[in-house]
Amino acid sequence: MATSAEFVRFVCGQLAGAGQIRCRRMFGEYGLWCDGKFFATIEDGMLCLKITQAGRRLLPEAEIVEPHEGARFLYVAELDDRDFLASLVRATCAELPDRKK
């Protein structure tokens, strides 16, 4: 199931408090960056967050999904709380490695 552009705009708007959110088409779906750091995808109408200790701590009940072959992400089901989502993205990005130069 392809993700609608409307859903992508909604998710990016909800995440805006985390920093500079950039969305780019990737493999027919979407990749998300915050302040230049890749942290999530939007696939099949789901926000899929890279797995980190912070993400597991903040979303202890989150399902681990495989939106495409070989990928494992945390499924972020609740998208209404913008402040929580901003905290979640910042905490996740803090644990991800910096971009390679």
Secondary structure as GFF3:
##gff-version 3
##sequence-region A 1 101
A	DSSP	alpha_helix	5	15	.	.	.	ID=ss1
A	DSSP	three_ten_helix	16	18	.	.	.	ID=ss2
A	DSSP	beta_strand	21	26	.	.	.	ID=ss3
A	DSSP	beta_strand	29	34	.	.	.	ID=ss4
A	DSSP	beta_strand	37	43	.	.	.	ID=ss5
A	DSSP	beta_strand	46	50	.	.	.	ID=ss6
A	DSSP	alpha_helix	53	58	.	.	.	ID=ss7
A	DSSP	beta_strand	64	65	.	.	.	ID=ss8
A	DSSP	beta_strand	73	76	.	.	.	ID=ss9
A	DSSP	alpha_helix	82	95	.	.	.	ID=ss10
###
